[in-house]
């Protein structure tokens, strides 16, 4: 039971980060979370890496979706 609750929280946080990236764009993420601008936060690098990984994942999925759309036409 605890594992399923934890998984749900992880998925919710992943979706929140994706929505934030979509809403403010990658430039906005850089302005807020990049370790050079977020230097007061002790975990700035880890937070930024998490956002970067999710962003890269989003780009890969978009590229795959576009490839499938081209094949379907």
N, C-alpha and C positions, 0 to 999 in steps of 0.2 A: 504494500500500500504506500509506504513512504517513497519508494522508488518511482511510482507512477505520479505522485504529487510533485516530486523533484523534477521529473521529466516534463511535466506540464509547465512548471515555472520556467524551465530552460527554454522551452518552445515559446512561451509568452514573451520572454525577454528577447529572444531572437527576433520575433515578429515586431516588437517595439523598436528595436534597433533598425530593422529594415524600413519600417515606416518613417523613422527619423531621417534616414538617409534619403528616402524618396521625397520627404517634405522639404528638407533644407539643402539637399544636394551634397555632393562630395566636397565642394569648396566650403560649405558651411561646416561640415564635419571637421575639416582641416582647421578652420578658424577656432573651433570649440575644443577639439580633443587632441590635436597634435601635441606631442610632448614639449615642443618648443614654446607653445602658447599656453599650455596647461601645466606649467612647471611646478605650480604649488601643490599639485596632487601627487602623492607618493606612488600611485599605481598608474600614472599617466601613460607610460609606454605600453603596459599590458592592456589598458582600455583602448588605446588607439589601435593596437594590433588586432583586437577583437573586432572593432569596427572595420578595419581594413580587410580582414578575412571575410566578413559578411559581405562587404562591398564587392570583393573579387568574386565571391560565390554568385552574387546577383548578376554580375556581368557575364559570367560563364553561362548561367541559365538563360539569360537574354539572348546570347549568341546561339545557343542550342535551339531556342524557340524560333529564332529567325531562320536558322538552317532548315528546320522542319517545315516552316511556312513556304520556303522556296521550293522544297522537294514536293510539297503537296500541290503546288500550282502547275 
